[in-house]
Amino acid sequence: MELSLLTPQIIAMRCLRAQDQREMQRMGTEKVLAFWESMSAMGLEAFKANASLWGILEKGLAPVHKRARANARRLRR
């Protein structure tokens, strides 16, 4: 919510300073850094989510694995 309120204000102030090359360069640098920071944060959260999903998958397949192993032992006799 706050981001949606701040963004138009920042854009308006930066447009008024469009002739200020340092401000424009800073704006570009900030956007690139924010992009990579966001990508890193999302990647970390995706990794955590995948680790949780793997645990769910492992728990879900445990009964199937148990029966398959038992069947393999039984059929080898």
SVG drawing of the C-alpha trace seen along z (x, -y; Angstrom):
<svg xmlns="http://www.w3.org/2000/svg" viewBox="-2 -20 28 88">
<polyline fill="none" stroke="black" stroke-width="0.4" points="0.0,0.0 2.7,-2.4 4.6,-1.7 1.6,-2.6 1.4,-6.0 5.1,-6.8 5.9,-5.9 3.9,-8.7 5.4,-11.2 8.9,-10.1 8.3,-10.0 6.9,-13.5 9.9,-14.9 12.4,-13.1 10.6,-14.4 11.0,-18.0 14.8,-17.3 15.1,-15.6 18.0,-17.9 20.0,-16.7 22.1,-13.9 23.3,-12.7 19.7,-12.2 18.8,-10.3 21.9,-8.1 21.1,-7.4 17.6,-6.5 18.8,-4.0 21.3,-2.5 18.6,-2.2 16.3,-0.4 18.9,2.1 19.9,2.8 16.3,3.1 15.6,5.5 18.5,7.8 17.6,7.6 14.1,8.6 15.2,11.5 17.5,12.7 14.8,12.5 12.3,14.4 14.9,17.0 15.6,17.7 11.8,17.9 11.3,20.3 14.2,22.5 12.5,22.6 9.1,23.4 10.7,26.2 12.3,27.7 9.0,27.7 7.3,29.2 10.0,31.9 9.1,32.8 5.5,33.1 6.3,35.3 8.5,37.5 5.8,38.0 3.2,38.7 5.4,41.3 6.5,43.1 3.5,45.5 4.0,46.3 7.7,46.8 7.1,49.1 4.7,51.3 6.9,51.4 9.9,52.4 7.9,55.1 6.6,56.4 10.1,56.6 11.3,58.6 8.4,60.9 8.7,61.5 12.4,62.2 11.8,65.3"/>
</svg>
